[in-house]
Amino acid sequence: MQTYLELSKKILKHCLARVNRPQTNGKVERFFRTYKEEYITNTFSSLNDFIKHYNEVRLHMSLHYKTPKEIWDELRNV
């Protein structure tokens, strides 16, 4: 409940996955798996710390071992 309240304060929009589109749901499920493994194990002191780590520090295999921030910066500079 506390996490939901933190997210709702940031005015995030709740979106449902498209029907018959398992790739969308798979991405969300993978994020939650990472969340459970890294955040809930008390590695981070707050949700903001986890999100910062996930986007700016943690390397993602699907992004060729870059961070989402690096990809975002590359796309912004094109």
BALUM-511509 format. One line per 8 residues: their letters; for each residue x, y, z of N, C-alpha, C. Coordinates in Angstrom, 3 decimals, decimal comma. Layout:
BEGIN
A	X Y Z X Y Z X Y Z | ...
This chain:
BEGIN
MQTYLELS	0,818 -1,184 0,000 0,000 0,000 0,000 0,866 1,254 0,000 | 1,956 1,239 0,778 2,821 2,413 0,848 3,455 2,696 -0,515 | 3,898 1,666 -1,229 4,490 1,854 -2,551 3,485 2,473 -3,496 | 2,237 2,006 -3,463 1,193 2,571 -4,325 1,014 4,055 -4,046 | 1,032 4,428 -2,771 0,877 5,836 -2,413 2,061 6,668 -2,908 | 3,281 6,111 -2,798 4,456 6,826 -3,295 4,346 7,043 -4,796 | 3,909 6,014 -5,519 3,781 6,129 -6,970 2,664 7,086 -7,359 | 1,554 7,046 -6,636 0,443 7,921 -6,984 0,795 9,389 -6,750
KKILKHCL	1,696 9,673 -5,815 2,141 11,045 -5,595 2,903 11,582 -6,803 | 3,519 10,684 -7,555 4,280 11,091 -8,727 3,387 11,229 -9,959 | 2,091 11,037 -9,774 1,090 11,176 -10,822 1,413 10,253 -12,000 | 1,610 8,989 -11,684 1,844 7,989 -12,715 0,515 7,451 -13,210 | 0,434 7,221 -14,485 -0,785 6,710 -15,083 -0,750 5,180 -15,092 | -1,826 4,573 -14,670 -1,943 3,123 -14,677 -2,357 2,673 -16,078 | -1,538 1,856 -16,712 -1,830 1,366 -18,068 -1,935 -0,148 -18,036 | -2,878 -0,680 -18,769 -3,026 -2,130 -18,879 -2,277 -2,628 -20,107
ARVNRPQT	-1,802 -3,862 -20,038 -1,119 -4,466 -21,181 -2,126 -4,743 -22,293 | -1,643 -4,698 -23,520 -2,513 -4,979 -24,649 -2,947 -6,447 -24,614 | -4,142 -6,702 -25,073 -4,679 -8,052 -25,129 -3,887 -8,854 -26,160 | -3,595 -10,108 -25,833 -2,846 -11,012 -26,710 -1,471 -10,468 -27,079 | -0,834 -9,803 -26,159 0,509 -9,254 -26,382 1,407 -9,638 -25,203 | 1,892 -10,894 -25,168 2,656 -11,360 -24,006 3,984 -10,631 -23,810 | 4,534 -10,035 -24,866 5,804 -9,331 -24,714 5,673 -8,170 -23,727 | 4,565 -7,462 -23,781 4,352 -6,329 -22,883 4,318 -6,807 -21,437
NGKVERFF	3,548 -7,821 -21,174 3,444 -8,351 -19,820 4,779 -8,926 -19,360 | 5,529 -9,533 -20,266 6,832 -10,102 -19,916 7,800 -9,048 -19,417 | 7,773 -7,872 -20,032 8,658 -6,783 -19,604 8,307 -6,326 -18,192 | 7,028 -6,228 -17,925 6,580 -5,815 -16,597 6,936 -6,881 -15,569 | 6,717 -8,153 -15,908 7,043 -9,241 -14,986 8,534 -9,272 -14,689 | 9,364 -9,004 -15,678 10,815 -9,007 -15,468 11,214 -7,855 -14,545 | 10,584 -6,700 -14,719 10,881 -5,571 -13,832 10,534 -5,931 -12,395 | 9,354 -6,544 -12,189 8,949 -6,901 -10,831 9,855 -7,965 -10,230
RTYKEEYI	10,359 -8,861 -11,044 11,304 -9,862 -10,539 12,564 -9,162 -10,028 | 13,070 -8,221 -10,815 14,249 -7,459 -10,399 13,950 -6,680 -9,133 | 12,790 -6,065 -9,093 12,368 -5,314 -7,904 12,384 -6,209 -6,673 | 11,790 -7,382 -6,797 11,741 -8,303 -5,656 13,136 -8,725 -5,230 | 13,989 -9,040 -6,193 15,328 -9,538 -5,875 16,232 -8,457 -5,292 | 16,116 -7,237 -5,791 17,060 -6,209 -5,389 16,512 -5,227 -4,351 | 15,291 -4,810 -4,481 14,745 -3,801 -3,563 14,236 -4,425 -2,268 | 13,434 -5,454 -2,364 12,807 -6,041 -1,179 13,824 -6,715 -0,273
TNTFSSLN	14,981 -7,071 -0,807 16,011 -7,684 0,029 16,771 -6,640 0,849 | 16,200 -5,438 0,945 16,770 -4,338 1,734 18,121 -3,852 1,218 | 18,360 -4,027 -0,073 19,583 -3,500 -0,662 19,504 -1,985 -0,773 | 18,284 -1,455 -0,881 18,072 -0,016 -1,038 17,191 0,487 0,098 | 17,418 1,734 0,472 16,670 2,283 1,607 15,321 2,870 1,213 | 15,132 3,155 -0,084 13,853 3,716 -0,511 13,578 3,309 -1,956 | 12,340 3,486 -2,350 11,956 3,198 -3,728 12,712 4,112 -4,688 | 12,912 5,361 -4,315 13,663 6,289 -5,169 15,096 5,832 -5,383
DFIKHYNE	15,727 5,298 -4,340 17,083 4,768 -4,481 17,110 3,601 -5,470 | 16,116 2,729 -5,366 16,052 1,588 -6,289 15,868 2,059 -7,725 | 14,947 2,991 -7,949 14,674 3,473 -9,304 15,906 4,171 -9,879 | 16,591 4,958 -9,067 17,814 5,624 -9,523 18,860 4,581 -9,912 | 19,043 3,576 -9,080 19,997 2,510 -9,380 19,598 1,777 -10,667 | 18,321 1,432 -10,794 17,820 0,686 -11,952 18,032 1,454 -13,247 | 17,832 2,763 -13,223 17,922 3,572 -14,436 19,297 4,151 -14,716 | 20,105 4,347 -13,681 21,356 5,064 -13,881 22,617 4,260 -13,590
VRLHMSLH	22,501 3,154 -12,870 23,688 2,395 -12,478 23,666 0,974 -13,029 | 22,549 0,302 -12,880 22,433 -1,120 -13,229 22,512 -1,327 -14,735 | 23,435 -2,185 -15,161 23,573 -2,504 -16,579 22,488 -3,494 -16,983 | 21,923 -3,302 -18,167 20,838 -4,145 -18,664 21,319 -4,939 -19,876 | 21,240 -6,241 -19,784 21,674 -7,096 -20,880 20,917 -6,769 -22,159 | 19,617 -6,491 -22,048 18,806 -6,200 -23,231 19,198 -4,886 -23,897 | 19,940 -4,047 -23,187 20,419 -2,774 -23,749 21,916 -2,854 -24,070 | 22,387 -4,062 -24,299 23,805 -4,306 -24,606 24,710 -3,778 -23,500
YKTPKEIW	24,320 -4,077 -22,275 25,074 -3,741 -21,071 25,278 -2,235 -20,905 | 24,235 -1,493 -21,202 24,194 -0,061 -20,923 23,055 0,181 -19,949 | 23,041 1,364 -19,367 21,931 1,727 -18,489 20,831 2,397 -19,313 | 19,599 2,377 -18,832 18,537 3,101 -19,533 18,865 4,583 -19,713 | 19,531 5,181 -18,742 19,902 6,594 -18,851 20,875 6,804 -20,009 | 21,828 5,907 -20,177 22,773 6,037 -21,289 22,047 5,976 -22,629 | 21,104 5,050 -22,755 20,328 4,928 -23,992 19,504 6,195 -24,211 | 18,866 6,682 -23,159 18,058 7,900 -23,259 18,912 9,083 -23,718
DELRNV	20,086 9,219 -23,108 20,982 10,319 -23,476 21,429 10,204 -24,934 | 21,735 8,995 -25,363 22,125 8,774 -26,764 20,997 9,170 -27,710 | 19,774 8,790 -27,387 18,636 9,108 -28,249 18,327 10,607 -28,249 | 18,507 11,254 -27,130 18,269 12,700 -27,046 19,259 13,481 -27,880 | 20,468 12,962 -28,020 21,527 13,677 -28,741 21,580 13,354 -30,225 | 20,626 12,596 -30,708 20,623 12,247 -32,146 20,079 13,376 -32,963
